[in-house]
Amino acid sequence: MATRPLNEPTRPSAIPAFGAPPAESIHAIADRLIDSDGILFVCGKDVVTCGAVDDVAALAREVGAAVVSEPWAGIVAFPTP
């Protein structure tokens, strides 16, 4: 069985395949997050390997979300509201 390095994504990102989502979709998601309570972000290891931890943490702080991650990535200290 072949193994991958820890920093190699497990699957290709959807963004190159399908392009970025339309701006109206991003705005709709942002509006829902702002109007929601008890938000939980469940992040896979790709957040870490793609270098998006700071971005996810900033978004979580902005909307008051808690963040959980896969056990191996549990060493990343996401803030809690």
C-alpha positions in Angstrom: 0.0 0.0 0.0 1.4 3.4 -1.0 1.5 6.2 1.5 1.3 9.9 0.9 3.3 12.6 2.6 1.2 14.3 5.3 1.3 17.6 3.4 -0.2 16.1 0.2 -4.0 16.6 -0.1 -6.1 13.5 -0.1 -8.1 14.6 -3.2 -7.9 17.5 -5.6 -9.6 20.7 -4.7 -12.9 21.5 -6.3 -12.0 25.1 -7.0 -9.7 24.3 -10.0 -12.2 21.8 -11.4 -15.3 24.0 -11.1 -14.0 27.5 -10.6 -14.8 29.8 -7.7 -18.4 29.9 -6.6 -20.5 32.8 -7.9 -20.3 36.0 -5.8 -24.1 35.8 -4.9 -23.5 32.3 -3.4 -20.7 33.7 -1.2 -22.9 36.6 -0.1 -25.8 34.2 0.7 -23.5 32.0 2.8 -22.1 35.0 4.6 -25.6 36.3 5.4 -26.6 33.0 6.8 -23.5 32.8 9.0 -24.0 36.3 10.3 -27.6 35.5 11.2 -26.9 32.1 12.8 -26.2 31.0 16.3 -24.3 28.0 17.5 -22.1 27.7 14.3 -19.6 24.8 14.2 -17.0 24.5 11.5 -15.8 20.9 11.0 -12.4 21.1 9.2 -10.5 18.3 7.5 -6.7 18.1 7.3 -6.8 19.9 3.9 -7.4 23.2 5.9 -4.0 22.6 7.5 -2.1 21.3 4.5 -3.4 24.2 2.3 -2.3 26.8 4.8 -5.9 28.0 5.6 -5.8 27.7 9.4 -5.5 31.5 9.9 -8.3 32.2 7.5 -10.6 29.7 9.1 -9.7 31.0 12.6 -10.4 34.6 11.5 -13.8 33.6 10.0 -14.7 31.6 13.1 -13.9 34.6 15.3 -15.9 36.9 13.0 -19.0 34.8 13.2 -18.6 33.4 16.7 -18.1 29.8 15.5 -16.5 26.9 17.2 -14.0 24.8 15.1 -13.2 21.1 15.3 -10.7 19.2 13.2 -9.5 15.7 12.5 -7.7 14.1 15.4 -4.2 14.2 13.8 -4.7 17.9 13.2 -5.9 18.5 16.8 -2.5 20.1 17.6 -3.8 23.2 15.8 -5.1 25.6 18.4 -8.3 27.0 17.0 -9.9 29.7 19.3 -13.3 29.1 20.8 -15.8 31.9 21.2 
